[in-house]
Amino acid sequence: MPPEPTLRLRVDTAALASNWLALDAASGAADAGAAIKADCYGLGVDMCLPALRDAGARRFFVAHWSEVPAALRHIAPEQLAVLHGPVRGEDAEYALSTGVIPVINSLDQARRWAKAGGGTCHLMIDTGINRLGVAPADLSDPAIKALKVDILMSHLANADEDSPMNARQLSAFRDCLPAVPHRMASLANSAGIALGTDYAFDLTRPGLALYGGVPRGELAGKIAQVAMLDAAIIQTRDLKPGDAVGYNGEFTAQKPMRVGTVSLGYADGFLRSRGPGAALYHGDIALPLLGKVSMDMVVADLTGAPKLGEGDWLCVPYNLADAAQQTTLSQYELLTVLGRRMRG
Ligand SMILES: *Cc1c(COP(=O)(O)O)cnc(C)c1O
């Protein structure tokens, strides 16, 4: 076994469970499911999925067929849906052989699913996001009529803002419900839950907010931080006036100063766009970053905590709403870029 890493991601599974419970409660009479795509938004399926399941989640969503095996280590196949649907014949075969439920997104996918043998599926209707989904006008097509639909769903394009699009999509979705027999209707993602229970129907599909993201103000205070990031100092040094730090010498010391090289870089998902103006923390003490973020290292100004040395841990701020505001990255990107190296 290699020694303890100098970089660690801690997933607060109690916070994850409490976020699911808060989103389930905010969904009113509807059940909350859970989007677990992209390896639970970068935090790790094996860490997150058992916590969500044990909190009470019953319906789970991944994007790719390649994400199925990891999820099936923890849940039953009929609890899992694949959002991209059967894009090729072999996807439909794989759904049938595993028992995982495909989301049908087009007339072609509906025909492909029927041709492979079909059975229970979910159906995505496009009410305005124009990515995936069957057009409302096509719901009377025989290929759709032939489907056995469990969850009839659509996806909101603008739920994180106050846009007239939200009410338009809600109304378009409602208009579609009588056209397709189904067991459950589902429209809201995390931000959609915050729009109110009109948007909740039978099942909500939160993702981001489970993992600590706050897409709308209404959810502030209800959602706890889940991803905690720490990185160790691997070397300290004393700079003289005129010494430059890192690639291209973007920071030059004006006075003598003590700095620490920290085991965290863009390969870990700490992108260069997070560098300028950002800081790492020792307790409440901010230690500003100096110069460019490298692949495996950043350099922090230790003026505020001069006693720190090799092996001491610094906290990487990962309050998603704050970090998104300070950078050009979205809360979704801040989570999903986290590198594998973090998880030891
Ligand atoms: C990713 C996704 C979700 C979850 O969205 P969040 O904004 O992360 O809550 C829900 N539904 C579909 C179809 C998705 O692709």
The ligand as an SDF file (V2000), in Angstrom:
LIG
                    3D

 15 15  0  0  0  0  0  0  0  0999 V2000
  -28.6050   15.9810  -14.4280 C   0  0  0  0  0  0  0  0  0  0  0  0
  -30.0750   15.8440  -14.4970 C   0  0  0  0  0  0  0  0  0  0  0  0
  -30.8570   16.0750  -13.3640 C   0  0  0  0  0  0  0  0  0  0  0  0
  -30.2890   16.6560  -12.0950 C   0  0  0  0  0  0  0  0  0  0  0  0
  -30.1290   18.0350  -12.2870 O   0  0  0  0  0  0  0  0  0  0  0  0
  -29.5140   19.0110  -11.1680 P   0  0  0  0  0  0  0  0  0  0  0  0
  -29.6020   20.3550  -11.7990 O   0  0  0  0  0  0  0  0  0  0  0  0
  -28.1170   18.5710  -10.9380 O   0  0  0  0  0  0  0  0  0  0  0  0
  -30.3500   18.8740   -9.9580 O   0  0  0  0  0  0  0  0  0  0  0  0
  -32.2010   15.8150  -13.4620 C   0  0  0  0  0  0  0  0  0  0  0  0
  -32.7540   15.3860  -14.6170 N   0  0  0  0  0  0  0  0  0  0  0  0
  -32.0330   15.1770  -15.7310 C   0  0  0  0  0  0  0  0  0  0  0  0
  -32.7050   14.7230  -16.9700 C   0  0  0  0  0  0  0  0  0  0  0  0
  -30.6850   15.4250  -15.7200 C   0  0  0  0  0  0  0  0  0  0  0  0
  -29.9550   15.2620  -16.8380 O   0  0  0  0  0  0  0  0  0  0  0  0
  1  2  1  0
  2  3  1  0
  2 14  2  0
  3  4  1  0
  3 10  2  0
  4  5  1  0
  5  6  1  0
  6  7  2  0
  6  8  1  0
  6  9  1  0
 10 11  1  0
 11 12  2  0
 12 13  1  0
 12 14  1  0
 14 15  1  0
M  END
$$$$
